[in-house]
């Protein structure tokens, strides 16, 4: 069976793609939804002076606001209806996942399968609305504090801003769910991915312009290009890396024949959490600083001091970012992979790891291996995300060439291509089944 699957995978080509009608519909649907998202990033909020906003953003874009703009696909710099992007939903997801570990009610819902998951998703949506409303109001107040940005400040502007930004976030959340259900890939990840990719040409042009003006030397630009290539190679290598645990199945005698005795592998990824840790860590750092960056230095002294300390390349920002990545690497891995359940399933089907007793000892061994892998994966994520950020903060290169953005782009691309290959493989299996039925009918 494995050899047949490998043979089918090797034969995947454009001819097979041309015949996969369902897959093509999914891809066109995904592209259509992403085009709608990109159009929304150019629809500005009502009551904003774009020239004054551009001046304020130019002063602030070297800090966390520039990172926020990266995740929003440039919508923050234009103060579009999608300026909050999908970040309130991600923040709400973080809070709900943390709550499942401390709330007995949510922990019980998590164990109830599909029905419980739907209920938790509903709570996540409610939390998204609340967080988006708070952030939207903070942005409205911050915009009013910026000189000349708001044409007619007041309660009406604040209400329209909150309603528009909340509506934009909810619409994006819905679009992401539609991509996941009816398209190809993870919808939320693809929305962030498309925002970063769409702004890459502008970021590249800005970097070359800095070189033309003499702000960046040719050697630095070449070094950054080499760094980007090396980081991409490291990401591809590590994201594909696995530790395979050998699993044996005992032989069974049925009548005069022996069945079983096969062996397989339990694959454990080196980076089980994927791109989630840097995204979660970034969103938590961006959440309290959204208002501060728009206050233009007119806020309280402690807020201005905190904003300066959380600037890119600053020790506090780097320390909090690294701590967030490590924490969410372990936390998210614990959520998506349960060693006890895996050990129970192996025991149920008669499988065992050689030299390890089935049951509790197997769960402990899997947990031990997974913890070591996660430690290495967390270290890899921290290095990939922080080292380029240090260089970027020193030379004022756009954030789109940082480790976080490269990690998201490469990982989402690999995941999407893998899903497309899975759809093609399923299509070829369906074709083989139909052919076998037709041959059987003729006989």
Number of C-alpha atoms within 10 A of each C-alpha: 6 7 8 9 12 11 11 15 15 10 13 14 11 9 9 14 19 11 14 17 11 13 20 16 14 20 17 13 17 22 16 14 19 22 12 12 22 20 11 17 23 19 15 19 19 15 14 21 15 17 12 14 21 15 12 21 21 11 11 16 18 18 19 23 21 22 24 27 24 25 26 27 27 24 24 26 25 21 25 24 25 31 31 26 32 25 27 28 26 20 24 22 20 18 13 18 19 14 14 17 11 10 12 11 10 20 16 12 18 18 11 13 10 11 12 16 15 14 15 20 15 12 15 22 19 13 19 24 19 16 19 27 22 15 22 25 22 21 25 24 21 21 24 21 18 17 12 17 21 22 12 13 17 12 11 9 21 19 14 17 23 21 16 21 27 28 17 23 24 21 16 25 22 15 20 25 15 18 24 18 13 15 23 26 24 18 24 21 22 22 24 23 25 21 23 25 17 14 16 18 12 13 18 15 11 14 18 18 13 16 16 12 9 10 13 17 15 13 10 13 17 11 12 18 13 12 17 17 13 11 22 18 13 14 21 14 10 15 21 12 14 15 14 12 15 14 16 18 19 13 12 11 9 8 6 6 7 10 12 12 11 11 13 13 12 15 12 18 19 23 25 22 23 22 22 18 26 27 24 22 22 22 21 19 18 19 15 13 19 20 22 22 27 24 22 18 15 13 16 10 10 9 17 17 12 14 19 17 15 22 17 22 19 13 13 15 19 21 13 16 23 21 15 20 25 22 15 20 28 20 16 18 19 17 13 9 15 14 18 17 12 16 23 17 13 21 17 12 10 15 21 21 22 13 7 13 13 18 18 14 13 23 20 15 16 20 18 12 13 24 16 12 19 23 16 14 23 27 17 18 26 23 15 20 23 20 16 23 23 16 15 21 18 11 14 15 23 21 26 23 21 25 26 23 23 24 25 22 22 19 21 21 16 16 17 17 14 14 15 19 17 13 18 23 22 14 19 20 14 12 13 12 12 12 12 11 12 11 10 9 8 6 6
